[in-house]
Amino acid sequence: MMSKTWFRRRLAAWLTLGTMVAALLAPATFAESEKRVLLDIVGYEPSTKILTINADILDPQGEPMAKVESGDLEILLSGQPLKVESVEIETADKAGEPVAICILMNAAASYQQQEGEEHSTYDQEKEGVGRLVKTLSGNDKVAVLRYREGAVHEVVYAWASNFNQAKEAVETDKVPAGAETGNDQLQGAQAKQKSLAPESLVAIDKALNYMVENGEKLSQARRKYLIVMSDGKNRETDVSKLQNKLKDILERYSDQQIRIFAIGFTADDAKYLPLLQNAANSMGGVYRRIETDKFIAIPGVWDALARRIKKQFIIRVKLAELPDHGEPIKGKDDLKYNLVVKAKLKDGATEEGVYNDVRIPKPSTNWGVILKWVGIVVGSILGLILLIFIIKMLANRRSNEPVQVQETSNKPEGPHRGRLMLIAGPMAGTEFYLVDDVTTIGRIKGNTIVIPDASVSSRHAALKIDQMRYEIADLNSQNKVLVNGQQVHKVFLKDGDRIKLGDSEIQFWLK
């Protein structure tokens, strides 16, 4: 008969092997549908004329690309290519660019080792944190916090760069036995259970505040991350109220350039997990959900987040000359631009990332260039008039016959949140129902709504739904977005509004 000791040793060996396999499979298993090019931080140094872009460029599994070359990128400012002298690309770890990471661990009772278990969720969480800390080096900074029932801000390791010490502090961390808030005035088991529920949103708020309060210690790090693993549970059970509370929290820190990476895991009630996903999406971060039966893969997901941080690409673009087509800023010598980075990826896909507020100084006036262009305009005015005349003639010859498109509909079986009806253009008569938070419209495959119209840009516009407010935004399109005949960059839609994208026109209906 096998002894209990032998059985425990065999179980431990299999668990260790499972952890190693899960670490290898985690990126493919848990990579969610997301953009493959994301622009994190963009800055311009006038003395060197270098535009620095921090970008996540990912493979189809959500892992950082092994290599990106300058020839794979097209960089546009407000729709126009940059005139560049050189482009250098390297990963953050090779560049030695420091990073500041605040880690928030869930140490609630539900994460602790339960009776009959060899390993707990908290053990797996600590192992993952330790492995991430081990990847840090040089001037990186790390702090580790935990929260649990009755305690939303406990410091396991304060801000410092002694990574061996930080790893040891995490590995040896023990939650006080029997720690709880205890409220003798509460009546009934349900009331007591509610009073002891861990407050994940308060913990996130305090972690963000901890990062801001220690801003001087983190001043060398351009990139700042809050990484939280949680089930999202709170004493308040109304998720809509919690979403509003989360929105207020994130708005207070929106100008701090802190990205939130969130790992969602729960063994029971998953209704709070969307809070973590919204936190990550709102702060330009990453959300990974681990299914209950993938418990052993927790450390592997932490490994993937570590690679995401250390393998972020730094793109340094030395400008040959300053662009002059940006949006003027009242009282400033800078111009504001929308930055788009288009990447041709090794698997054949083309993706783009957008950063909506890049400030670059206005170029000095070059009178020689101005006079040259005046001469060109004056000398070719007759040719322009002739060209306009020819274009009008060709336009008048276009067939007035309407495009015959069979009416189609993507009406879902369940409830929808509005609809779009194409009333002009090659898809006139086609109807689309809105079900997602964000609907993208463009000419190429990959958009939610694809319109095969040459006058429509590859990614022309996006419609965002937030608490029954419908906002349409121009994604730097060539032919712009018109709502009821007026050009817009961003505007909230009303029932019956007409949206014009190139030659195609769409009518928006709430029902």
C-alpha positions in Angstrom: 0.0 0.0 0.0 1.4 3.4 -1.0 2.3 5.7 1.9 0.8 9.2 2.4 4.3 10.7 2.1 4.9 9.1 -1.3 1.5 10.3 -2.5 2.2 13.9 -1.4 5.6 13.9 -3.1 4.1 12.6 -6.3 1.3 15.3 -6.2 3.8 18.0 -5.5 5.9 16.9 -8.5 2.9 16.9 -10.8 1.9 20.4 -9.6 5.4 21.7 -10.3 5.3 20.2 -13.8 1.9 21.7 -14.3 3.1 25.1 -13.3 6.0 24.9 -15.8 3.7 23.8 -18.6 1.1 26.5 -17.8 3.8 29.1 -17.8 4.6 28.1 -21.4 1.0 28.0 -22.5 -0.3 31.0 -20.6 0.1 33.7 -23.3 -1.8 31.7 -25.9 -4.4 30.6 -23.4 -5.2 33.9 -21.8 -4.4 36.5 -24.5 -7.7 38.3 -25.1 -8.9 40.0 -28.2 -7.2 43.4 -28.2 -5.3 45.8 -30.4 -1.9 44.6 -31.4 -0.3 48.1 -31.6 -0.8 50.3 -28.5 1.0 53.6 -28.0 1.8 54.1 -24.3 3.9 57.3 -23.8 4.9 59.8 -26.5 7.3 62.6 -25.8 9.3 65.2 -27.9 12.7 66.7 -27.0 13.2 70.0 -28.8 17.0 70.2 -28.3 17.5 66.9 -30.2 14.4 66.9 -32.4 13.7 63.4 -31.3 10.2 62.1 -31.0 10.1 59.1 -28.5 7.3 56.6 -28.8 6.7 53.7 -26.3 4.6 51.1 -28.0 3.3 47.6 -27.4 3.6 45.7 -30.7 2.2 42.2 -30.3 2.1 38.8 -32.1 -1.3 37.0 -32.6 -1.0 35.4 -29.1 -0.7 38.7 -27.4 3.1 38.3 -26.8 5.6 41.1 -27.7 7.0 40.8 -31.2 10.5 39.4 -31.2 11.7 42.1 -33.5 10.4 45.2 -35.3 12.4 47.1 -37.9 12.0 50.7 -39.0 10.9 49.5 -42.5 7.9 47.8 -40.8 6.5 51.2 -39.5 4.7 54.1 -41.0 4.4 57.1 -38.7 1.8 59.8 -39.4 1.1 63.1 -37.5 -2.4 64.3 -38.1 -2.6 62.2 -41.3 0.7 63.3 -42.9 4.0 61.3 -43.0 6.9 62.7 -41.0 10.1 63.8 -42.6 12.7 61.9 -40.6 16.4 61.7 -40.5 16.6 58.4 -38.7 14.5 55.8 -36.7 15.9 53.7 -33.9 14.0 50.8 -32.3 14.9 48.8 -29.2 13.2 47.1 -26.3 12.9 48.8 -23.0 15.1 46.2 -21.2 17.9 46.6 -23.8 17.6 50.4 -23.5 17.8 50.2 -19.8 14.7 52.4 -19.4 13.6 52.1 -15.8 10.1 51.2 -14.8 8.1 51.7 -11.6 5.7 48.8 -10.7 3.2 48.8 -7.8 1.8 45.3 -7.2 -1.5 44.9 -5.4 -2.2 41.3 -4.2 -5.5 39.9 -3.0 -4.9 38.2 0.4 -8.6 37.7 1.2 -9.7 34.5 3.0 -11.0 33.1 -0.3 -7.4 33.2 -1.6 -5.9 31.5 1.4 -5.3 27.7 1.6 -8.4 25.8 2.3 -8.7 22.6 4.2 -7.4 19.7 2.2 -5.6 21.8 -0.4 -1.9 21.5 -1.1 -1.7 25.0 -2.6 -3.7 28.1 -2.3 -4.6 30.9 -4.8 -2.5 33.2 -2.7 0.5 30.9 -2.9 0.2 30.9 -6.7 -0.3 34.6 -6.7 2.9 35.1 -4.6 4.9 32.8 -6.9 3.8 34.8 -9.9 4.7 38.1 -8.2 8.1 36.8 -7.2 8.9 35.7 -10.7 7.9 39.2 -12.1 10.0 40.9 -9.5 13.0 38.7 -10.5 12.9 40.3 -14.0 13.5 43.8 -12.6 17.0 45.4 -12.6 19.0 48.6 -12.4 16.9 51.7 -11.6 13.6 49.9 -11.7 11.4 50.5 -8.7 8.9 48.1 -7.1 6.4 48.2 -4.2 4.2 45.3 -3.1 0.8 45.9 -1.3 -1.9 43.5 -0.2 -5.5 43.9 0.8 -8.0 41.6 2.5 -11.0 41.6 4.8 -10.8 44.7 7.0 -7.5 45.9 5.6 -7.3 47.7 2.2 -3.7 48.9 2.3 -0.9 46.7 3.8 2.7 47.2 2.6 4.6 44.0 2.0 7.5 45.8 0.4 7.9 49.6 0.2 9.3 51.4 -2.9 12.9 50.4 -3.5 15.2 48.6 -5.9 16.5 45.6 -3.8 14.7 43.0 -5.9 16.0 40.0 -4.0 14.7 41.5 -0.8 11.4 42.3 -2.4 11.1 38.7 -3.8 11.9 37.3 -0.3 9.3 39.6 1.3 6.6 38.3 -1.0 7.6 34.6 -0.7 7.6 34.7 3.1 4.5 36.9 3.5 1.9 35.5 5.9 -1.5 36.9 6.5 -2.3 37.2 10.2 -4.4 34.2 11.3 -8.0 35.1 12.2 -7.6 38.7 11.0 -11.0 40.3 10.4 -12.9 43.5 11.0 -15.5 42.1 13.4 -18.6 44.1 14.0 -20.5 43.1 17.1 -23.3 45.4 16.3 -24.2 43.6 13.0 -27.0 41.2 13.2 -27.1 38.0 11.2 -24.6 36.0 9.2 -25.3 37.8 5.9 -24.7 41.2 7.4 -21.5 40.0 9.0 -20.3 38.5 5.8 -21.0 41.7 3.9 -19.1 43.7 6.5 -16.0 41.5 6.1 -16.0 41.5 2.3 -12.7 42.8 0.9 -13.0 46.2 -0.7 -11.1 45.8 -4.0 -12.0 49.3 -5.4 -10.8 51.1 -2.2 -7.6 49.0 -2.4 -7.1 50.1 -6.0 -7.7 53.7 -5.1 -5.2 53.6 -2.2 -2.6 51.8 -4.4 -2.9 54.6 -7.1 -2.6 57.2 -4.4 0.4 55.4 -2.9 2.1 55.8 -6.3 1.3 59.5 -6.6 2.4 60.2 -3.0 5.8 58.6 -3.8 6.2 60.5 -7.1 9.6 61.8 -6.2 11.0 58.3 -5.7 9.7 57.3 -9.1 10.8 60.4 -11.0 13.3 58.5 -13.1 10.7 56.1 -14.5 8.7 57.4 -17.5 6.6 54.2 -17.4 4.5 53.4 -14.3 2.3 50.4 -13.8 -0.2 49.2 -11.2 -0.6 45.4 -11.4 -3.5 44.0 -9.5 -4.8 40.4 -9.1 -8.3 40.2 -7.7 -11.8 38.8 -7.8 -13.1 42.4 -7.7 -15.4 41.7 -4.8 -16.8 44.6 -2.7 -19.3 45.2 0.1 -21.5 47.0 -2.3 -23.3 44.4 -4.5 -24.8 46.7 -7.1 -22.2 46.5 -10.0 -23.6 49.6 -11.8 -22.9 51.7 -8.6 -19.5 50.2 -8.4 -18.8 51.1 -12.0 -19.6 54.7 -11.3 -17.4 54.6 -8.2 -14.6 53.1 -10.3 -15.0 55.8 -13.0 -14.6 58.5 -10.3 -11.5 56.9 -9.0 -9.8 56.6 -12.4 -10.7 60.1 -13.4 -8.7 61.4 -10.4 -5.6 59.7 -11.6 -6.1 60.1 -15.4 -3.3 62.6 -15.8 -0.7 60.5 -13.9 0.1 58.2 -16.9 -0.3 55.0 -14.8 -1.2 51.9 -16.7 -3.3 49.3 -14.9 -2.6 45.6 -15.7 -5.4 43.4 -14.1 -5.6 39.7 -13.5 -9.1 38.5 -12.8 -9.6 35.2 -10.9 -12.5 33.9 -8.8 -13.6 30.5 -7.6 -17.2 31.6 -7.2 -19.0 34.9 -8.1 -17.6 36.4 -11.3 -20.0 39.3 -11.5 -17.3 41.7 -10.2 -14.6 40.8 -12.7 -15.8 43.4 -15.3 -14.7 46.1 -12.8 -11.1 44.9 -13.3 -11.5 44.8 -17.0 -12.9 48.4 -17.1 -10.1 49.6 -14.9 -7.4 48.1 -17.2 -9.2 49.4 -20.4 -9.7 52.9 -19.0 -6.0 53.2 -18.0 -4.5 51.9 -21.2 -3.6 48.5 -19.7 -4.1 44.8 -20.1 -6.8 42.5 -18.6 -6.3 38.8 -18.3 -9.0 36.5 -16.8 -7.9 33.1 -15.5 -10.6 30.4 -15.5 -11.2 28.5 -12.3 -9.9 25.2 -13.9 -6.7 27.0 -15.0 -5.7 27.8 -11.4 -2.2 26.3 -11.8 -1.5 28.8 -14.7 -1.5 31.9 -12.4 2.3 32.3 -12.3 2.5 31.9 -16.1 0.2 34.9 -16.5 2.5 37.0 -14.3 5.4 35.9 -16.5 3.5 37.1 -19.6 2.8 40.5 -18.0 6.5 40.8 -17.1 7.5 40.2 -20.7 4.9 42.7 -21.9 6.6 45.4 -19.7 10.2 44.6 -20.3 9.8 43.9 -24.1 7.9 47.1 -24.9 9.4 48.8 -27.9 11.0 52.3 -27.7 10.9 54.0 -31.1 13.1 57.1 -31.4 12.4 59.2 -34.5 14.8 62.0 -35.3 12.9 64.6 -37.3 14.6 66.1 -40.4 12.2 69.1 -40.0 9.4 70.1 -37.8 5.8 69.6 -39.1 3.6 72.6 -39.4 0.1 71.3 -40.0 -0.9 70.7 -36.4 -3.8 72.2 -34.4 -2.8 75.6 -32.8 -3.1 75.8 -29.0 -4.2 79.2 -27.7 -1.4 80.9 -25.8 1.1 78.2 -26.7 4.0 78.0 -29.2 3.3 74.3 -29.6 1.0 72.6 -32.2 -1.1 69.6 -31.2 -1.1 66.5 -33.4 -2.8 63.1 -33.5 -0.1 60.4 -33.9 -0.7 57.2 -35.8 1.8 54.3 -36.0 1.1 51.7 -38.6 3.0 48.4 -38.3 3.4 45.7 -40.9 3.6 42.6 -38.7 5.5 39.4 -39.6 2.3 37.3 -39.9 1.1 39.6 -42.7 -1.3 41.7 -40.7 -1.2 45.5 -40.6 -2.2 47.2 -37.4 -2.1 50.7 -36.1 -2.0 52.5 -32.8 -3.2 56.0 -32.0 -2.1 58.7 -29.6 -4.3 61.8 -29.6 -2.2 64.5 -28.0 1.4 65.1 -29.2 2.8 68.6 -28.7 5.6 69.8 -31.0 6.9 73.4 -31.3 5.8 75.5 -34.3 8.6 75.7 -37.0 10.2 79.0 -37.6 9.0 80.9 -40.7 10.9 80.0 -43.9 10.3 82.9 -46.3 12.2 81.3 -49.1 9.9 78.3 -49.1 6.8 80.6 -48.8 7.8 82.6 -51.9 8.6 79.5 -53.8 5.1 78.1 -53.1 3.5 81.5 -54.0 5.2 81.3 -57.3 4.1 77.8 -57.9 0.4 78.7 -57.1 0.4 81.8 -59.3 2.1 80.0 -62.2 -0.2 77.0 -62.1 -3.6 78.7 -61.4 -4.8 78.2 -65.0 -3.9 74.5 -64.8 -5.8 74.2 -61.6 -8.9 75.8 -63.0 -8.7 73.4 -66.0 -8.2 70.4 -63.7 -11.3 71.4 -61.7 -13.3 71.8 -64.8 -12.3 68.3 -66.0 -13.1 66.8 -62.6 -16.5 68.4 -62.6 -17.2 67.1 -66.1 -16.2 63.5 -65.1 -18.2 63.8 -62.0 -21.3 64.8 -64.0 -20.9 61.7 -66.1 -21.1 59.3 -63.2 -24.1 57.0 -63.4 -27.0 58.1 -61.2 -28.4 54.6 -61.0 -28.6 53.5 -57.3 -26.4 50.6 -56.3 -28.5 47.5 -56.0 -27.6 46.0 -52.6 -29.8 43.4 -51.0 -31.0 44.6 -47.7 -29.2 42.7 -45.0 -29.3 42.8 -41.2 -27.2 41.6 -38.3 -30.1 41.8 -35.9 -29.1 39.8 -32.8 -31.4 37.3 -31.2 -31.2 39.1 -27.9 -31.5 42.8 -27.0 -29.5 45.5 -28.9 -28.5 49.0 -28.1 -29.3 50.9 -31.3 -28.9 50.5 -35.0 -27.2 52.1 -38.0 -28.9 52.1 -41.5 -26.8 52.8 -44.6 -28.9 55.2 -46.7 -26.4 56.2 -49.4 -23.3 54.5 -50.9 -22.5 51.0 -52.1 -24.2 49.4 -49.2 -27.4 51.4 -49.2 -30.2 49.4 -47.5 -27.9 47.5 -45.2 -28.7 47.7 -41.5 -26.4 47.0 -38.5 -27.5 46.6 -34.9 -25.2 47.9 -32.1 -24.3 45.4 -29.4 -20.7 46.2 -28.5 -19.3 49.1 -26.4 -17.2 50.2 -29.3 -18.1 49.8 -33.0 -15.5 50.7 -35.6 -16.4 51.6 -39.2 -14.0 51.5 -42.1 -13.0 50.0 -45.5 -10.8 47.1 -44.5 -11.5 43.8 -42.8 -11.2 43.9 -39.0 -13.7 46.8 -38.5 -17.0 46.0 -36.9 -18.7 47.5 -39.9 -16.9 47.1 -43.3 -18.0 49.5 -46.1 -16.3 48.7 -49.5 -16.2 52.4 -50.5 -13.0 53.9 -51.8 -13.9 57.3 -50.2 -14.1 55.6 -46.8 -10.8 55.3 -44.9 -9.4 52.0 -43.7 -10.4 52.9 -40.2 -12.7 55.9 -40.6 -14.7 56.3 -37.4 -15.6 54.7 -34.1 -18.9 54.8 -32.2 -18.6 54.4 -28.4 -21.5 53.6 -26.1 -21.2 54.7 -22.5 -24.3 54.5 -20.3 -26.7 55.1 -23.2 -24.6 58.0 -24.5 -23.5 57.4 -28.1 -20.3 59.2 -29.1 -18.9 59.1 -32.7 -15.2 60.0 -33.2 -13.2 60.6 -36.4 -10.1 58.2 -36.5 -8.0 60.6 -38.5 -9.9 59.8 -41.7 -9.0 61.3 -45.1 -12.5 62.5 -45.9 -13.5 63.4 -42.3 -16.8 62.7 -40.5 -19.9 64.8 -41.0 -22.9 64.7 -38.7 -26.0 66.4 -40.1 -23.7 68.2 -42.6 -21.2 69.5 -40.0 -17.7 68.2 -39.8 -16.9 66.8 -36.4 -14.0 65.2 -34.5 -16.1 63.9 -31.6 -19.8 64.4 -31.0 -22.7 62.7 -29.1 -25.4 61.4 -31.4 -29.1 61.9 -31.2 -31.9 59.7 -32.5 -32.2 60.2 -36.3 -28.8 61.9 -36.8 -27.2 61.4 -40.2 -23.5 60.5 -40.5 -21.6 61.0 -43.7 -18.3 59.0 -44.3 -17.0 59.8 -47.7 -19.7 59.0 -50.2 -21.5 56.7 -47.8 -24.3 58.0 -45.5 -25.6 56.3 -42.3 -28.6 57.1 -40.2 -28.5 56.5 -36.5 -31.5 55.1 -34.6 -31.8 54.3 -30.9 -34.4 51.6 -31.6 
